[in-house]
Amino acid sequence: MFLLSEIEERLAADRCGDLRREILSRLEAELMALGQQQREQHSAQDYASLERRRVACLAGIRVVERVWRRLNPV
């Protein structure tokens, strides 16, 4: 796992957006997998854990997008 400052440095150096797309692809794949897992039967505690992970993926997507836009203005 990377620290936010490490992600910022790597995204700043990634002018063509390959790293951004890779990170977003991984987060979106995990988001889909978590959504599928949530549709299965789970205890309330397990479901809450899946939801926390899903929300963390959504937050990660927002962070990557915002950092990318800040470091690579159009």
mmCIF file of the N, C-alpha and C atoms, coordinates in Angstrom:
data_MODEL
# 
_entry.id   MODEL 
# 
loop_
_atom_site.group_PDB 
_atom_site.id 
_atom_site.type_symbol 
_atom_site.label_atom_id 
_atom_site.label_alt_id 
_atom_site.label_comp_id 
_atom_site.label_asym_id 
_atom_site.label_entity_id 
_atom_site.label_seq_id 
_atom_site.pdbx_PDB_ins_code 
_atom_site.Cartn_x 
_atom_site.Cartn_y 
_atom_site.Cartn_z 
_atom_site.occupancy 
_atom_site.B_iso_or_equiv 
_atom_site.pdbx_formal_charge 
_atom_site.auth_seq_id 
_atom_site.auth_comp_id 
_atom_site.auth_asym_id 
_atom_site.auth_atom_id 
_atom_site.pdbx_PDB_model_num 
ATOM 1   N N  . MET A 1 1  ? 0.847   -1.172  0.000   1.00 0.00 ? 1  MET A N  1 
ATOM 2   C CA . MET A 1 1  ? 0.000   0.000   0.000   1.00 0.00 ? 1  MET A CA 1 
ATOM 3   C C  . MET A 1 1  ? 0.894   1.237   0.000   1.00 0.00 ? 1  MET A C  1 
ATOM 4   N N  . PHE A 1 2  ? 0.444   2.263   -0.693  1.00 0.00 ? 2  PHE A N  1 
ATOM 5   C CA . PHE A 1 2  ? 1.202   3.500   -0.805  1.00 0.00 ? 2  PHE A CA 1 
ATOM 6   C C  . PHE A 1 2  ? 0.637   4.562   0.124   1.00 0.00 ? 2  PHE A C  1 
ATOM 7   N N  . LEU A 1 3  ? 1.508   5.451   0.582   1.00 0.00 ? 3  LEU A N  1 
ATOM 8   C CA . LEU A 1 3  ? 1.070   6.636   1.302   1.00 0.00 ? 3  LEU A CA 1 
ATOM 9   C C  . LEU A 1 3  ? 0.537   7.637   0.296   1.00 0.00 ? 3  LEU A C  1 
ATOM 10  N N  . LEU A 1 4  ? -0.322  8.540   0.740   1.00 0.00 ? 4  LEU A N  1 
ATOM 11  C CA . LEU A 1 4  ? -0.892  9.533   -0.161  1.00 0.00 ? 4  LEU A CA 1 
ATOM 12  C C  . LEU A 1 4  ? 0.199   10.341  -0.839  1.00 0.00 ? 4  LEU A C  1 
ATOM 13  N N  . SER A 1 5  ? 1.243   10.721  -0.092  1.00 0.00 ? 5  SER A N  1 
ATOM 14  C CA . SER A 1 5  ? 2.320   11.507  -0.696  1.00 0.00 ? 5  SER A CA 1 
ATOM 15  C C  . SER A 1 5  ? 3.029   10.719  -1.803  1.00 0.00 ? 5  SER A C  1 
ATOM 16  N N  . GLU A 1 6  ? 3.161   9.405   -1.632  1.00 0.00 ? 6  GLU A N  1 
ATOM 17  C CA . GLU A 1 6  ? 3.779   8.577   -2.673  1.00 0.00 ? 6  GLU A CA 1 
ATOM 18  C C  . GLU A 1 6  ? 2.892   8.526   -3.914  1.00 0.00 ? 6  GLU A C  1 
ATOM 19  N N  . ILE A 1 7  ? 1.599   8.400   -3.712  1.00 0.00 ? 7  ILE A N  1 
ATOM 20  C CA . ILE A 1 7  ? 0.669   8.389   -4.844  1.00 0.00 ? 7  ILE A CA 1 
ATOM 21  C C  . ILE A 1 7  ? 0.721   9.720   -5.563  1.00 0.00 ? 7  ILE A C  1 
ATOM 22  N N  . GLU A 1 8  ? 0.760   10.810  -4.808  1.00 0.00 ? 8  GLU A N  1 
ATOM 23  C CA . GLU A 1 8  ? 0.849   12.137  -5.421  1.00 0.00 ? 8  GLU A CA 1 
ATOM 24  C C  . GLU A 1 8  ? 2.107   12.255  -6.281  1.00 0.00 ? 8  GLU A C  1 
ATOM 25  N N  . GLU A 1 9  ? 3.234   11.815  -5.749  1.00 0.00 ? 9  GLU A N  1 
ATOM 26  C CA . GLU A 1 9  ? 4.490   11.887  -6.502  1.00 0.00 ? 9  GLU A CA 1 
ATOM 27  C C  . GLU A 1 9  ? 4.418   11.052  -7.777  1.00 0.00 ? 9  GLU A C  1 
ATOM 28  N N  . ARG A 1 10 ? 3.862   9.869   -7.667  1.00 0.00 ? 10 ARG A N  1 
ATOM 29  C CA . ARG A 1 10 ? 3.771   8.994   -8.836  1.00 0.00 ? 10 ARG A CA 1 
ATOM 30  C C  . ARG A 1 10 ? 2.789   9.538   -9.867  1.00 0.00 ? 10 ARG A C  1 
ATOM 31  N N  . LEU A 1 11 ? 1.673   10.097  -9.415  1.00 0.00 ? 11 LEU A N  1 
ATOM 32  C CA . LEU A 1 11 ? 0.706   10.680  -10.352 1.00 0.00 ? 11 LEU A CA 1 
ATOM 33  C C  . LEU A 1 11 ? 1.264   11.940  -11.013 1.00 0.00 ? 11 LEU A C  1 
ATOM 34  N N  . ALA A 1 12 ? 2.048   12.711  -10.279 1.00 0.00 ? 12 ALA A N  1 
ATOM 35  C CA . ALA A 1 12 ? 2.656   13.918  -10.858 1.00 0.00 ? 12 ALA A CA 1 
ATOM 36  C C  . ALA A 1 12 ? 3.621   13.542  -11.978 1.00 0.00 ? 12 ALA A C  1 
ATOM 37  N N  . ALA A 1 13 ? 4.314   12.433  -11.823 1.00 0.00 ? 13 ALA A N  1 
ATOM 38  C CA . ALA A 1 13 ? 5.281   11.992  -12.830 1.00 0.00 ? 13 ALA A CA 1 
ATOM 39  C C  . ALA A 1 13 ? 4.614   11.261  -14.000 1.00 0.00 ? 13 ALA A C  1 
ATOM 40  N N  . ASP A 1 14 ? 3.361   10.920  -13.839 1.00 0.00 ? 14 ASP A N  1 
ATOM 41  C CA . ASP A 1 14 ? 2.634   10.122  -14.830 1.00 0.00 ? 14 ASP A CA 1 
ATOM 42  C C  . ASP A 1 14 ? 1.850   11.031  -15.774 1.00 0.00 ? 14 ASP A C  1 
ATOM 43  N N  . ARG A 1 15 ? 2.550   11.654  -16.693 1.00 0.00 ? 15 ARG A N  1 
ATOM 44  C CA . ARG A 1 15 ? 1.930   12.643  -17.590 1.00 0.00 ? 15 ARG A CA 1 
ATOM 45  C C  . ARG A 1 15 ? 0.900   12.052  -18.547 1.00 0.00 ? 15 ARG A C  1 
ATOM 46  N N  . CYS A 1 16 ? 1.070   10.803  -18.950 1.00 0.00 ? 16 CYS A N  1 
ATOM 47  C CA . CYS A 1 16 ? 0.148   10.222  -19.937 1.00 0.00 ? 16 CYS A CA 1 
ATOM 48  C C  . CYS A 1 16 ? -1.078  9.573   -19.293 1.00 0.00 ? 16 CYS A C  1 
ATOM 49  N N  . GLY A 1 17 ? -1.076  9.406   -17.975 1.00 0.00 ? 17 GLY A N  1 
ATOM 50  C CA . GLY A 1 17 ? -2.248  8.889   -17.275 1.00 0.00 ? 17 GLY A CA 1 
ATOM 51  C C  . GLY A 1 17 ? -2.319  7.384   -17.139 1.00 0.00 ? 17 GLY A C  1 
ATOM 52  N N  . ASP A 1 18 ? -1.251  6.683   -17.500 1.00 0.00 ? 18 ASP A N  1 
ATOM 53  C CA . ASP A 1 18 ? -1.274  5.222   -17.393 1.00 0.00 ? 18 ASP A CA 1 
ATOM 54  C C  . ASP A 1 18 ? -1.448  4.759   -15.946 1.00 0.00 ? 18 ASP A C  1 
ATOM 55  N N  . LEU A 1 19 ? -0.709  5.361   -15.034 1.00 0.00 ? 19 LEU A N  1 
ATOM 56  C CA . LEU A 1 19 ? -0.810  4.977   -13.627 1.00 0.00 ? 19 LEU A CA 1 
ATOM 57  C C  . LEU A 1 19 ? -2.202  5.289   -13.091 1.00 0.00 ? 19 LEU A C  1 
ATOM 58  N N  . ARG A 1 20 ? -2.724  6.445   -13.427 1.00 0.00 ? 20 ARG A N  1 
ATOM 59  C CA . ARG A 1 20 ? -4.073  6.836   -12.992 1.00 0.00 ? 20 ARG A CA 1 
ATOM 60  C C  . ARG A 1 20 ? -5.085  5.783   -13.440 1.00 0.00 ? 20 ARG A C  1 
ATOM 61  N N  . ARG A 1 21 ? -5.026  5.396   -14.705 1.00 0.00 ? 21 ARG A N  1 
ATOM 62  C CA . ARG A 1 21 ? -5.959  4.391   -15.222 1.00 0.00 ? 21 ARG A CA 1 
ATOM 63  C C  . ARG A 1 21 ? -5.779  3.048   -14.515 1.00 0.00 ? 21 ARG A C  1 
ATOM 64  N N  . GLU A 1 22 ? -4.535  2.681   -14.243 1.00 0.00 ? 22 GLU A N  1 
ATOM 65  C CA . GLU A 1 22 ? -4.273  1.409   -13.560 1.00 0.00 ? 22 GLU A CA 1 
ATOM 66  C C  . GLU A 1 22 ? -4.857  1.415   -12.149 1.00 0.00 ? 22 GLU A C  1 
ATOM 67  N N  . ILE A 1 23 ? -4.612  2.479   -11.406 1.00 0.00 ? 23 ILE A N  1 
ATOM 68  C CA . ILE A 1 23 ? -5.133  2.568   -10.036 1.00 0.00 ? 23 ILE A CA 1 
ATOM 69  C C  . ILE A 1 23 ? -6.654  2.553   -10.052 1.00 0.00 ? 23 ILE A C  1 
ATOM 70  N N  . LEU A 1 24 ? -7.255  3.354   -10.932 1.00 0.00 ? 24 LEU A N  1 
ATOM 71  C CA . LEU A 1 24 ? -8.717  3.410   -11.002 1.00 0.00 ? 24 LEU A CA 1 
ATOM 72  C C  . LEU A 1 24 ? -9.300  2.063   -11.415 1.00 0.00 ? 24 LEU A C  1 
ATOM 73  N N  . SER A 1 25 ? -8.645  1.380   -12.321 1.00 0.00 ? 25 SER A N  1 
ATOM 74  C CA . SER A 1 25 ? -9.116  0.067   -12.754 1.00 0.00 ? 25 SER A CA 1 
ATOM 75  C C  . SER A 1 25 ? -9.123  -0.920  -11.593 1.00 0.00 ? 25 SER A C  1 
ATOM 76  N N  . ARG A 1 26 ? -8.071  -0.910  -10.807 1.00 0.00 ? 26 ARG A N  1 
ATOM 77  C CA . ARG A 1 26 ? -7.998  -1.810  -9.645  1.00 0.00 ? 26 ARG A CA 1 
ATOM 78  C C  . ARG A 1 26 ? -9.072  -1.474  -8.618  1.00 0.00 ? 26 ARG A C  1 
ATOM 79  N N  . LEU A 1 27 ? -9.243  -0.188  -8.344  1.00 0.00 ? 27 LEU A N  1 
ATOM 80  C CA . LEU A 1 27 ? -10.257 0.223   -7.375  1.00 0.00 ? 27 LEU A CA 1 
ATOM 81  C C  . LEU A 1 27 ? -11.661 -0.123  -7.867  1.00 0.00 ? 27 LEU A C  1 
ATOM 82  N N  . GLU A 1 28 ? -11.927 0.096   -9.142  1.00 0.00 ? 28 GLU A N  1 
ATOM 83  C CA . GLU A 1 28 ? -13.247 -0.210  -9.699  1.00 0.00 ? 28 GLU A CA 1 
ATOM 84  C C  . GLU A 1 28 ? -13.515 -1.715  -9.702  1.00 0.00 ? 28 GLU A C  1 
ATOM 85  N N  . ALA A 1 29 ? -12.496 -2.523  -9.980  1.00 0.00 ? 29 ALA A N  1 
ATOM 86  C CA . ALA A 1 29 ? -12.655 -3.980  -9.939  1.00 0.00 ? 29 ALA A CA 1 
ATOM 87  C C  . ALA A 1 29 ? -12.973 -4.439  -8.520  1.00 0.00 ? 29 ALA A C  1 
ATOM 88  N N  . GLU A 1 30 ? -12.279 -3.882  -7.554  1.00 0.00 ? 30 GLU A N  1 
ATOM 89  C CA . GLU A 1 30 ? -12.547 -4.229  -6.152  1.00 0.00 ? 30 GLU A CA 1 
ATOM 90  C C  . GLU A 1 30 ? -13.939 -3.769  -5.746  1.00 0.00 ? 30 GLU A C  1 
ATOM 91  N N  . LEU A 1 31 ? -14.338 -2.601  -6.204  1.00 0.00 ? 31 LEU A N  1 
ATOM 92  C CA . LEU A 1 31 ? -15.670 -2.071  -5.917  1.00 0.00 ? 31 LEU A CA 1 
ATOM 93  C C  . LEU A 1 31 ? -16.746 -3.021  -6.449  1.00 0.00 ? 31 LEU A C  1 
ATOM 94  N N  . MET A 1 32 ? -16.574 -3.504  -7.661  1.00 0.00 ? 32 MET A N  1 
ATOM 95  C CA . MET A 1 32 ? -17.534 -4.447  -8.247  1.00 0.00 ? 32 MET A CA 1 
ATOM 96  C C  . MET A 1 32 ? -17.563 -5.761  -7.462  1.00 0.00 ? 32 MET A C  1 
ATOM 97  N N  . ALA A 1 33 ? -16.392 -6.265  -7.094  1.00 0.00 ? 33 ALA A N  1 
ATOM 98  C CA . ALA A 1 33 ? -16.323 -7.517  -6.338  1.00 0.00 ? 33 ALA A CA 1 
ATOM 99  C C  . ALA A 1 33 ? -17.008 -7.367  -4.984  1.00 0.00 ? 33 ALA A C  1 
ATOM 100 N N  . LEU A 1 34 ? -16.788 -6.243  -4.337  1.00 0.00 ? 34 LEU A N  1 
ATOM 101 C CA . LEU A 1 34 ? -17.428 -6.008  -3.042  1.00 0.00 ? 34 LEU A CA 1 
ATOM 102 C C  . LEU A 1 34 ? -18.938 -5.909  -3.192  1.00 0.00 ? 34 LEU A C  1 
ATOM 103 N N  . GLY A 1 35 ? -19.397 -5.250  -4.244  1.00 0.00 ? 35 GLY A N  1 
ATOM 104 C CA . GLY A 1 35 ? -20.833 -5.150  -4.488  1.00 0.00 ? 35 GLY A CA 1 
ATOM 105 C C  . GLY A 1 35 ? -21.462 -6.519  -4.685  1.00 0.00 ? 35 GLY A C  1 
ATOM 106 N N  . GLN A 1 36 ? -20.777 -7.395  -5.407  1.00 0.00 ? 36 GLN A N  1 
ATOM 107 C CA . GLN A 1 36 ? -21.284 -8.756  -5.606  1.00 0.00 ? 36 GLN A CA 1 
ATOM 108 C C  . GLN A 1 36 ? -21.308 -9.519  -4.287  1.00 0.00 ? 36 GLN A C  1 
ATOM 109 N N  . GLN A 1 37 ? -20.264 -9.355  -3.494  1.00 0.00 ? 37 GLN A N  1 
ATOM 110 C CA . GLN A 1 37 ? -20.222 -10.032 -2.196  1.00 0.00 ? 37 GLN A CA 1 
ATOM 111 C C  . GLN A 1 37 ? -21.344 -9.550  -1.288  1.00 0.00 ? 37 GLN A C  1 
ATOM 112 N N  . GLN A 1 38 ? -21.672 -8.272  -1.369  1.00 0.00 ? 38 GLN A N  1 
ATOM 113 C CA . GLN A 1 38 ? -22.734 -7.734  -0.523  1.00 0.00 ? 38 GLN A CA 1 
ATOM 114 C C  . GLN A 1 38 ? -24.097 -8.314  -0.891  1.00 0.00 ? 38 GLN A C  1 
ATOM 115 N N  . ARG A 1 39 ? -24.265 -8.745  -2.129  1.00 0.00 ? 39 ARG A N  1 
ATOM 116 C CA . ARG A 1 39 ? -25.544 -9.315  -2.546  1.00 0.00 ? 39 ARG A CA 1 
ATOM 117 C C  . ARG A 1 39 ? -25.732 -10.745 -2.023  1.00 0.00 ? 39 ARG A C  1 
ATOM 118 N N  . GLU A 1 40 ? -24.667 -11.330 -1.505  1.00 0.00 ? 40 GLU A N  1 
ATOM 119 C CA . GLU A 1 40 ? -24.760 -12.661 -0.903  1.00 0.00 ? 40 GLU A CA 1 
ATOM 120 C C  . GLU A 1 40 ? -25.196 -12.512 0.553   1.00 0.00 ? 40 GLU A C  1 
ATOM 121 N N  . GLN A 1 41 ? -25.593 -13.611 1.147   1.00 0.00 ? 41 GLN A N  1 
ATOM 122 C CA . GLN A 1 41 ? -26.045 -13.569 2.535   1.00 0.00 ? 41 GLN A CA 1 
ATOM 123 C C  . GLN A 1 41 ? -24.841 -13.508 3.476   1.00 0.00 ? 41 GLN A C  1 
ATOM 124 N N  . HIS A 1 42 ? -24.874 -12.532 4.384   1.00 0.00 ? 42 HIS A N  1 
ATOM 125 C CA . HIS A 1 42 ? -23.799 -12.330 5.358   1.00 0.00 ? 42 HIS A CA 1 
ATOM 126 C C  . HIS A 1 42 ? -24.396 -11.930 6.694   1.00 0.00 ? 42 HIS A C  1 
ATOM 127 N N  . SER A 1 43 ? -23.603 -12.106 7.729   1.00 0.00 ? 43 SER A N  1 
ATOM 128 C CA . SER A 1 43 ? -24.008 -11.571 9.029   1.00 0.00 ? 43 SER A CA 1 
ATOM 129 C C  . SER A 1 43 ? -23.956 -10.050 8.942   1.00 0.00 ? 43 SER A C  1 
ATOM 130 N N  . ALA A 1 44 ? -24.612 -9.400  9.860   1.00 0.00 ? 44 ALA A N  1 
ATOM 131 C CA . ALA A 1 44 ? -24.614 -7.931  9.878   1.00 0.00 ? 44 ALA A CA 1 
ATOM 132 C C  . ALA A 1 44 ? -23.191 -7.399  10.004  1.00 0.00 ? 44 ALA A C  1 
ATOM 133 N N  . GLN A 1 45 ? -22.384 -8.055  10.807  1.00 0.00 ? 45 GLN A N  1 
ATOM 134 C CA . GLN A 1 45 ? -20.998 -7.616  11.009  1.00 0.00 ? 45 GLN A CA 1 
ATOM 135 C C  . GLN A 1 45 ? -20.181 -7.754  9.717   1.00 0.00 ? 45 GLN A C  1 
ATOM 136 N N  . ASP A 1 46 ? -20.333 -8.866  9.021   1.00 0.00 ? 46 ASP A N  1 
ATOM 137 C CA . ASP A 1 46 ? -19.606 -9.063  7.762   1.00 0.00 ? 46 ASP A CA 1 
ATOM 138 C C  . ASP A 1 46 ? -20.074 -8.075  6.701   1.00 0.00 ? 46 ASP A C  1 
ATOM 139 N N  . TYR A 1 47 ? -21.385 -7.844  6.642   1.00 0.00 ? 47 TYR A N  1 
ATOM 140 C CA . TYR A 1 47 ? -21.918 -6.891  5.669   1.00 0.00 ? 47 TYR A CA 1 
ATOM 141 C C  . TYR A 1 47 ? -21.364 -5.493  5.949   1.00 0.00 ? 47 TYR A C  1 
ATOM 142 N N  . ALA A 1 48 ? -21.312 -5.110  7.223   1.00 0.00 ? 48 ALA A N  1 
ATOM 143 C CA . ALA A 1 48 ? -20.777 -3.793  7.589   1.00 0.00 ? 48 ALA A CA 1 
ATOM 144 C C  . ALA A 1 48 ? -19.307 -3.676  7.189   1.00 0.00 ? 48 ALA A C  1 
ATOM 145 N N  . SER A 1 49 ? -18.555 -4.747  7.341   1.00 0.00 ? 49 SER A N  1 
ATOM 146 C CA . SER A 1 49 ? -17.148 -4.741  6.939   1.00 0.00 ? 49 SER A CA 1 
ATOM 147 C C  . SER A 1 49 ? -17.021 -4.566  5.427   1.00 0.00 ? 49 SER A C  1 
ATOM 148 N N  . LEU A 1 50 ? -17.844 -5.271  4.675   1.00 0.00 ? 50 LEU A N  1 
ATOM 149 C CA . LEU A 1 50 ? -17.842 -5.117  3.216   1.00 0.00 ? 50 LEU A CA 1 
ATOM 150 C C  . LEU A 1 50 ? -18.209 -3.691  2.824   1.00 0.00 ? 50 LEU A C  1 
ATOM 151 N N  . GLU A 1 51 ? -19.181 -3.119  3.518   1.00 0.00 ? 51 GLU A N  1 
ATOM 152 C CA . GLU A 1 51 ? -19.604 -1.749  3.206   1.00 0.00 ? 51 GLU A CA 1 
ATOM 153 C C  . GLU A 1 51 ? -18.492 -0.747  3.504   1.00 0.00 ? 51 GLU A C  1 
ATOM 154 N N  . ARG A 1 52 ? -17.773 -0.942  4.597   1.00 0.00 ? 52 ARG A N  1 
ATOM 155 C CA . ARG A 1 52 ? -16.643 -0.049  4.900   1.00 0.00 ? 52 ARG A CA 1 
ATOM 156 C C  . ARG A 1 52 ? -15.586 -0.133  3.804   1.00 0.00 ? 52 ARG A C  1 
ATOM 157 N N  . ARG A 1 53 ? -15.309 -1.335  3.337   1.00 0.00 ? 53 ARG A N  1 
ATOM 158 C CA . ARG A 1 53 ? -14.332 -1.504  2.255   1.00 0.00 ? 53 ARG A CA 1 
ATOM 159 C C  . ARG A 1 53 ? -14.829 -0.870  0.961   1.00 0.00 ? 53 ARG A C  1 
ATOM 160 N N  . ARG A 1 54 ? -16.132 -0.999  0.689   1.00 0.00 ? 54 ARG A N  1 
ATOM 161 C CA . ARG A 1 54 ? -16.712 -0.406  -0.519  1.00 0.00 ? 54 ARG A CA 1 
ATOM 162 C C  . ARG A 1 54 ? -16.616 1.113   -0.467  1.00 0.00 ? 54 ARG A C  1 
ATOM 163 N N  . VAL A 1 55 ? -16.937 1.694   0.675   1.00 0.00 ? 55 VAL A N  1 
ATOM 164 C CA . VAL A 1 55 ? -16.848 3.146   0.848   1.00 0.00 ? 55 VAL A CA 1 
ATOM 165 C C  . VAL A 1 55 ? -15.393 3.604   0.723   1.00 0.00 ? 55 VAL A C  1 
ATOM 166 N N  . ALA A 1 56 ? -14.460 2.814   1.231   1.00 0.00 ? 56 ALA A N  1 
ATOM 167 C CA . ALA A 1 56 ? -13.036 3.157   1.106   1.00 0.00 ? 56 ALA A CA 1 
ATOM 168 C C  . ALA A 1 56 ? -12.602 3.152   -0.362  1.00 0.00 ? 56 ALA A C  1 
ATOM 169 N N  . CYS A 1 57 ? -13.096 2.211   -1.147  1.00 0.00 ? 57 CYS A N  1 
ATOM 170 C CA . CYS A 1 57 ? -12.778 2.192   -2.583  1.00 0.00 ? 57 CYS A CA 1 
ATOM 171 C C  . CYS A 1 57 ? -13.328 3.432   -3.270  1.00 0.00 ? 57 CYS A C  1 
ATOM 172 N N  . LEU A 1 58 ? -14.561 3.805   -2.944  1.00 0.00 ? 58 LEU A N  1 
ATOM 173 C CA . LEU A 1 58 ? -15.148 5.017   -3.526  1.00 0.00 ? 58 LEU A CA 1 
ATOM 174 C C  . LEU A 1 58 ? -14.321 6.249   -3.158  1.00 0.00 ? 58 LEU A C  1 
ATOM 175 N N  . ALA A 1 59 ? -13.896 6.316   -1.903  1.00 0.00 ? 59 ALA A N  1 
ATOM 176 C CA . ALA A 1 59 ? -13.064 7.443   -1.467  1.00 0.00 ? 59 ALA A CA 1 
ATOM 177 C C  . ALA A 1 59 ? -11.731 7.435   -2.213  1.00 0.00 ? 59 ALA A C  1 
ATOM 178 N N  . GLY A 1 60 ? -11.154 6.265   -2.393  1.00 0.00 ? 60 GLY A N  1 
ATOM 179 C CA . GLY A 1 60 ? -9.897  6.157   -3.131  1.00 0.00 ? 60 GLY A CA 1 
ATOM 180 C C  . GLY A 1 60 ? -10.032 6.652   -4.560  1.00 0.00 ? 60 GLY A C  1 
ATOM 181 N N  . ILE A 1 61 ? -11.137 6.317   -5.196  1.00 0.00 ? 61 ILE A N  1 
ATOM 182 C CA . ILE A 1 61 ? -11.388 6.783   -6.562  1.00 0.00 ? 61 ILE A CA 1 
ATOM 183 C C  . ILE A 1 61 ? -11.459 8.304   -6.587  1.00 0.00 ? 61 ILE A C  1 
ATOM 184 N N  . ARG A 1 62 ? -12.181 8.879   -5.634  1.00 0.00 ? 62 ARG A N  1 
ATOM 185 C CA . ARG A 1 62 ? -12.294 10.348  -5.582  1.00 0.00 ? 62 ARG A CA 1 
ATOM 186 C C  . ARG A 1 62 ? -10.938 10.997  -5.344  1.00 0.00 ? 62 ARG A C  1 
ATOM 187 N N  . VAL A 1 63 ? -10.131 10.417  -4.461  1.00 0.00 ? 63 VAL A N  1 
ATOM 188 C CA . VAL A 1 63 ? -8.807  10.973  -4.170  1.00 0.00 ? 63 VAL A CA 1 
ATOM 189 C C  . VAL A 1 63 ? -7.929  10.938  -5.413  1.00 0.00 ? 63 VAL A C  1 
ATOM 190 N N  . VAL A 1 64 ? -7.879  9.802   -6.089  1.00 0.00 ? 64 VAL A N  1 
ATOM 191 C CA . VAL A 1 64 ? -7.037  9.686   -7.286  1.00 0.00 ? 64 VAL A CA 1 
ATOM 192 C C  . VAL A 1 64 ? -7.479  10.693  -8.338  1.00 0.00 ? 64 VAL A C  1 
ATOM 193 N N  . GLU A 1 65 ? -8.779  10.814  -8.562  1.00 0.00 ? 65 GLU A N  1 
ATOM 194 C CA . GLU A 1 65 ? -9.278  11.767  -9.561  1.00 0.00 ? 65 GLU A CA 1 
ATOM 195 C C  . GLU A 1 65 ? -8.914  13.208  -9.193  1.00 0.00 ? 65 GLU A C  1 
ATOM 196 N N  . ARG A 1 66 ? -9.102  13.574  -7.938  1.00 0.00 ? 66 ARG A N  1 
ATOM 197 C CA . ARG A 1 66 ? -8.801  14.951  -7.511  1.00 0.00 ? 66 ARG A CA 1 
ATOM 198 C C  . ARG A 1 66 ? -7.313  15.253  -7.572  1.00 0.00 ? 66 ARG A C  1 
ATOM 199 N N  . VAL A 1 67 ? -6.502  14.319  -7.106  1.00 0.00 ? 67 VAL A N  1 
ATOM 200 C CA . VAL A 1 67 ? -5.051  14.519  -7.145  1.00 0.00 ? 67 VAL A CA 1 
ATOM 201 C C  . VAL A 1 67 ? -4.593  14.623  -8.597  1.00 0.00 ? 67 VAL A C  1 
ATOM 202 N N  . TRP A 1 68 ? -5.119  13.763  -9.451  1.00 0.00 ? 68 TRP A N  1 
ATOM 203 C CA . TRP A 1 68 ? -4.743  13.797  -10.869 1.00 0.00 ? 68 TRP A CA 1 
ATOM 204 C C  . TRP A 1 68 ? -5.082  15.152  -11.481 1.00 0.00 ? 68 TRP A C  1 
ATOM 205 N N  . ARG A 1 69 ? -6.305  15.630  -11.244 1.00 0.00 ? 69 ARG A N  1 
ATOM 206 C CA . ARG A 1 69 ? -6.711  16.921  -11.825 1.00 0.00 ? 69 ARG A CA 1 
ATOM 207 C C  . ARG A 1 69 ? -5.856  18.069  -11.294 1.00 0.00 ? 69 ARG A C  1 
ATOM 208 N N  . ARG A 1 70 ? -5.498  18.001  -10.019 1.00 0.00 ? 70 ARG A N  1 
ATOM 209 C CA . ARG A 1 70 ? -4.678  19.060  -9.430  1.00 0.00 ? 70 ARG A CA 1 
ATOM 210 C C  . ARG A 1 70 ? -3.264  19.057  -10.006 1.00 0.00 ? 70 ARG A C  1 
ATOM 211 N N  . LEU A 1 71 ? -2.703  17.891  -10.211 1.00 0.00 ? 71 LEU A N  1 
ATOM 212 C CA . LEU A 1 71 ? -1.317  17.782  -10.664 1.00 0.00 ? 71 LEU A CA 1 
ATOM 213 C C  . LEU A 1 71 ? -1.164  17.815  -12.181 1.00 0.00 ? 71 LEU A C  1 
ATOM 214 N N  . ASN A 1 72 ? -2.230  17.536  -12.895 1.00 0.00 ? 72 ASN A N  1 
ATOM 215 C CA . ASN A 1 72 ? -2.181  17.474  -14.355 1.00 0.00 ? 72 ASN A CA 1 
ATOM 216 C C  . ASN A 1 72 ? -3.326  18.288  -14.946 1.00 0.00 ? 72 ASN A C  1 
ATOM 217 N N  . PRO A 1 73 ? -3.280  19.604  -14.787 1.00 0.00 ? 73 PRO A N  1 
ATOM 218 C CA . PRO A 1 73 ? -4.383  20.420  -15.310 1.00 0.00 ? 73 PRO A CA 1 
ATOM 219 C C  . PRO A 1 73 ? -4.456  20.333  -16.832 1.00 0.00 ? 73 PRO A C  1 
ATOM 220 N N  . VAL A 1 74 ? -5.657  20.429  -17.313 1.00 0.00 ? 74 VAL A N  1 
ATOM 221 C CA . VAL A 1 74 ? -5.881  20.332  -18.769 1.00 0.00 ? 74 VAL A CA 1 
ATOM 222 C C  . VAL A 1 74 ? -5.503  21.616  -19.456 1.00 0.00 ? 74 VAL A C  1 
# 
